[in-house]
Each structure stands twice: as structure tokens, then as C-alpha cells.
Amino acid sequence: MLHLDHPTPADLGFRMPAEWGPHAATWTSWPSNDDLWEGQLGAVRAEFTGLIATLARFEPVVVNVRDEEAEDDARRRLGAAAADLARVRFHRVPLDDAWFRDNGPTFVVDGYARVALTDWRFNAWGGKYAFAHDDRVPEAVARDLGMRRFAFDFVLEGGAIEVDDEGMLITTRSCMLTDTRNPQLDEADTEALLRAGLGVRHVIWLDEGLEGDHTDGHVDTIVRFAGDRTIVCAVTDDEGDANFAPMQRNLAALRELTDPDGQPYRVVELPLPKARLEFDGRRLAASYANWYVANGVVIVPTYGDVHDGRALEILRPLFADREVIGLPARALVTGGGAWHCVTQQQPAGEVADA
């Protein structure tokens, strides 16, 4: 039986808003651990430079840096890229890695447009890596912003959840119900936790994610909302691909869904990269669905693949009020994710006092 200390965000009228709502800023973390990046750190930092320089054209960016070397490197690269450094703020905080979507806070808003944050335990995707510093980052963000913090003694990664603005949340059983995260919770308890912590009304369960995904199947690489009535689903037409059958099952499940008004969703198919991307003999979970929505822009990962252009063509009409920009993420994906995995939106609004 799930037991939570009160009050929870839902008790106080807070909820997680959709990513496409107005932002006060984007948060991200500068990659620094060369051992984890297996020789790819320089290339990953070059790609991060493109991300931050692009985002700074549209909204403020807060870059977490773990030490002087990281901050100096970020400033040098961004300056060389002619980034608008007036819109970039550096936040010094101990870090293990750069996957801020998963180890950072998830922000919530109430009916008065006050913004607070939720702080969940982070155990590096079921104890796969070191995480002592990353697990404490949400608390540091709360101190930095002077923001109210709701702490939960349960594991939850931001990439494991996808929400719209009508209280719908999509997740996967392969990730959320694994015994390396919250083994004391069953599916019903997990739903109750998500409702209490994020203020959602309904949880949509899919079974699994992509082959090679060390997160155990984060939803943000396979299925995303593109508005309250549109869902995008990653697919492949290669029947010999291990991803073919699970993505088809996801597609079929989504086509059976109805929105809060009882109407079916518009379900849009988005191809996976055509080439099988690998690094050091392992498959990479490369996906165009790992886009990030900011004020006036959608940033889509590209991989130098023949499907790059097709993916952008599919997404542009879905975000007609924003620029849809493809940015290279071929080096970044060697670490397991792309642009959504390394960003977190801070919604616009008044900071709820700590």
C-alpha cells in the first residue's frame, strides 16, 4: 500500500504542465566525465555547444557545471560559436554526468501560476552507474531558485514520463515497474504516486522501449505528445529489426486510446533512423522522438541518417507555431540519449517560496 507524507503537490493544486507551455528557462548540465563518455567527450561538448547556442536564441539557459574546467570549457566553446552569453547562466554544482532530464527536478505549477519543483530519488537507471552527486542536484536547484521543493523517497526519472496539458501521462512498464527502482510498488501504487506527485489524472501504460536503451525503456525515445490531441509514435518498417514488434504494439495501443472527451487521438508515425547505430559493439537507442520543445523552437536530434530529413518534415506541421531545427546528436547518443534527455524546462511563473 502506497503511503505518502502530506501535503503532496496534487493536494495543493500543483501539476506538471506540458513541455510546450511557456518557459522561464531551460536547464542542462555540461558533460564532464571523460571515462563515462569513452573518448567521445570532445565531440559531445561540441554538440552541446550547438544546443545551448540555439536555445539561447529563444529563452534563457542555465548550465550546470561541476568545476572550473567545465565552466571555462563551456564559456570558450559558446563564445567561439557566437552564442548569446547574456542569456546563459552558469550554476556550479557537483555532478556525475549530464543527463539532467533524469537526475534533475521536475517542475510543477499551480492555478496561480506559481512554480515549485519535485525531487525524486535518482539511482542511475537501476544502479547501472555512480550517482551520489546527481541524486542531490534537485535540492541544489531548489536552493538556487529559492523554490519550494517536494521531496519523494521514490525513484523517478524525467525521461520515463510524458505529459500533455490535460492530465494524461504516458510511461512504460519495462522501466517504471522494474525491481531495481521501486520494487515495493505495483502498477496501481505507481499510478497513485504519479497522480499525487505530478497532479496527473490518467496514466497510459506501454510495455517497452527501444533495444539497447540502458534506461530500461524510457518513453521519451518512443512516444511523445505533440499537443493535447496528437501523439507521435516511433516506428520502423524493417520487420527484421528487434524494434519492429514492440513499436507496432505501442502503435496499436495508442490507436485504441481516447482523450478526456472520448475522442481518439491523432497518432502520427515517426521513423527511427534507418541505419542501425552502434558504438563499441552495442546498439544505440537513437530516435527522433527525443526532441525538446522550448519557447519558439523544437530541437530534434539528427544522426547523419537518410531519415533525418523525413523526420523533420513530419514534425514541422505538428509544431507550426515554432521553428523545428535538427541538431547533430550522433556523439551524444553514444551515452544513451539525445536532446530531451539532457534538458529540463522550468515553466514560466512566480517562484513558490521554499
N, C-alpha and C positions, 0 to 999 in steps of 0.2 A: 504494500500500500504506500503510495507516494505521500510524503509529509513535507510541507514547506513552511518555513517561518513566514510570518506576515509582517507587514503588507508586501504583496508581490506587485510588480508593475501592472498587471491586469486589475488587481484590486484598486489601484489608484488611477485607473483610466489611461495607462500608457500602452502603446502598441508599437510594433516595428513597422515603419512605413515602407512603401515600395521604393526601390532604388531610384526610380525616375522622378521622385519628388525633388524639390529644391534643396540644394546642399549649402551648408556653411563652408565646408571644406572636404577635401579628400585626404585621408591618412594613408601612409605607406611606410615601409621600412627599407632602408638602403642595405642591399646584400653585402655581407662582410666575411662569411665563413668560407675560406677557400677550400678547406677539407671537405665540407659538405657539397661544394659545387664541383669537385673533382676536375679542377683545371679549367672550368668554364667561367670563373668569377669575372674576369675582364670583359668577356663577351656579354655576360648578364648585366653588368653595370652599364655597358654601352646601350643595351636595350632599355634599361631603367631610365637612362637619360632621356631617351625619346619619349617614354611615358610621361615623365614629370614635366618636361618642356611642353608637351602637348596639353596636359591637364592645366598647366599654369596659364594657358591662353583663355581658359574658361572659368576657372574658380581657384581659390586659394588651395595650396597643398602643404600639408605638414609631413615632413620626412623624419622619421625616427632614425637616429644614428647612434651606434653603440659606443663610439670613441672618436678621438680626434682624427685618426686616419680616415675613417669613414666619412666624417663631415667634410674634411679637406678634399677628399676624392670627389664627393658629390658636388661640392661647390665648383671645383675645377672643371669637371665634365659639363655641368649645366651652364657655366659661364662660356665655355667653348661652343656650346650649342645655341648660344644667344637666348637662353631661357629667361623668362621674366622673373628674376630672383626676388623682386619686390613682393611677389605673390607666393613665395616659397619660404616656409619657416622650418628651421631645424630643431628637433626635440631630442636632447641627449638622454638616452635610456639604455640600460643593459639589454642585449638581445642575443638570442641563439641563432635566429635565421630570419628570413624576410617574408614569411607567409602571414601577413598581418590580418588577412580576412579570417584566418582560423584562430590565431592566438590573441588578436586584439579584441576590443569590446564590440558589442552590437548595440547600436543606439536605438532608443525608443522615444516616442513623442506622446504628449497627452493632448486633450482637446483644447488646451490653452496655448498650444504651440511651444510648450516647454520641453526641453530635450534632456534626457537622462541617459545613462548607459547601463548595460547589463554586463556582468563579469562572470564568465563561466570558467570552470577548470579546463586547462589545456594540457593534454598528455601526449602530444606529438603523434596523433593518429594511432592511438592504442599502444603507446610506449615504443614506437619504432626508432625514435631519436632522442637526444638530450633536449630538455625543455625547461629547466629550472628558471632561467631568466624570462623566457617568453610567457610563462604562465603568470608572471607578475605584471605584464605590460598594461592590462586594463586598469589596474589600480594606479599606475603611474600616469596614465592618460586622464583619469578622473581627477587626480591631484593637479595636473597641469591646467585643466579646464575649470577647476573648482566646481565640478559637476556631480550631481547625485549619482551614486553607484549602487546598483542592486547586485549583490554577490550571491552566487549559487554554487553549492558544493556538488555540482554535476558537470560532466564533460559535455561540451557542445562546441563544435567548430562552425564558423560562419559559412564556410563553403558547403556545409551539409544541409542548408536550408535555403529556400527560395520563396519569397512572399510577394503578393500583389497588394493593392490598397483596399481590398475588401475582406481581409481577414483569412485569406486562403494561403496555406503553406504547403510546399511540396518537399518531400525528403525521400530517402531510400532506406529500406530495411537493412541492406548489407552494411551500411555504415552505422546508422543510429542504434541498431539492435545488436551490434557485435558485443561479445562478452569482455572485450578489452576497454570498453568505455564506461557504460553504466550497467553492469551485469545484474544489479538489483532491480532494474526497471523492465517491465514487459511493454508491449506495444501500447496498451491502454494508459499505463503510467507515463510513458514518454509523451503521448498526446497531451495528457493533463499538464505535464511540465512545460511543454511548448505553449500551451494556452495561457498558463499562469505567467511565464517568464517573458513572452513576447506579445501577448494580447491577441493572438490569432484565434479564429473561430473554428476553422476546419483544417484537418491535416490530411493531405493526399499522399498515399504511400506508393512508391515504385519499388521494384525488387532490387535492382542492382545497377552499377555504373559501368565504366569502361574497363576493358582489360588493361592491366599494367598500372592501374590507379592505386598508389600506395595509401590513399585515404580510405580505402575500402568502398569507394563508390560515391564520392561527393556529387550531389545533384547539380552543382553549378558547372559541371563539364558536360552535362547531357540534356537537361531540361530547364528552360528559363521562361518567365513571364515577359512578354513584350507589350504590356498594357493589361488592363483588368479583364480583357476578353480574348486575349491571344496568348497561346503557349507555343514555344518553339522547342522542337524535339530533334536531337542529333540522330542521324541515321547513316547507314552505309548500304549501298546496293550490291556489295560483294558478299554473296552467300557463303563464301568460304572463310570469311572473317569471323573471328570469335565474337566480335561486337554485333554481328548481324542479328542474331536471335534475340538477345536481351534488348536491343534498341527497338526491334519490332514489337516486343511485348510492351515496352514503355509506350510506344506509339498507339497500340491498340487500347491500352488502359486510358490514355489521355483522350482518345476519341469517344470514350464512354462517359467522360466527366460532364457535369453540368455546373454552370456558375450559380451564384446565390439567387438568381432569378429563375433558375431551372432551365436555362438555355445552354446548348452545347458551346464549348469553346471553339474558337478558330484555332486549329492545330496546324502549324507550319513546319515542314520538314527542312532540316538544315544538314547538309552533308558533312561528314567527317572528312578530314584530309584524305586524299586518295592514296597517297603513299603511306606505307607502314613506317612510322618514325621510331627509330631505335637509338639507344645510347648505351655503349658498353654491354651489348648483348641483351638488353632488356627493352621491352616495348614501352613507349611513352604515351601517356594519356592526352594526346593532342586533340583539341576540339575548338571549333569556332564559337561554341556556346559559352565559352569562358570570357565573354565580353564584359565591359564595365561601363555603366551609364553615369555620366556626370552632367553638370549644367551645360546644355547646348551641344553635347558630344556623346557619341558611343565609340569606345575604343575596342577594336576587335583584334584578337591575336591572329597573326598570319605566320606561315611556316615555309614560304618559298615553294608552295604546293600548287598543283594545277587547279585545285578547288578554291584557292584563296579568293579570286575574283568573283566566283559564283556565290560564295558565302556572303560577300559584301553586297552583291546585287540583291540577294534575298532579304537581307536585314535592312537595307536603306528604306524601302517603303514602310517598314514596320516602325521606324523612328523618323518619320518625315519632318518632325519639328527639330531635329538635331543633325549635326554632321555625323556621318558614320565613317570612321577613319580606321584603316588597318595599320597596325604597327607590328614589326617583326618580333616574334617571341620564340624563335627556334632554339636559342640558347637557354632561355628561361624555362622552357618546358622540360629540359633535362632534369630539373629539380622537382618536377611533378605537377606543375600547373602553369597558368598564364595570368592575364591581366586582372581578372576578377579575384584570383587567389591572393594577390599582393596588395589589394586596395580595400579600403573601408570608407563608406560615406558617413559624414557627420551631417545629419539633417539641419536645415535652417531652423532657427527658432531661439527663444530665450533659454539660457542655460538654467536648468533646475538646480537650485543650490544644494551643495553637498550636505 
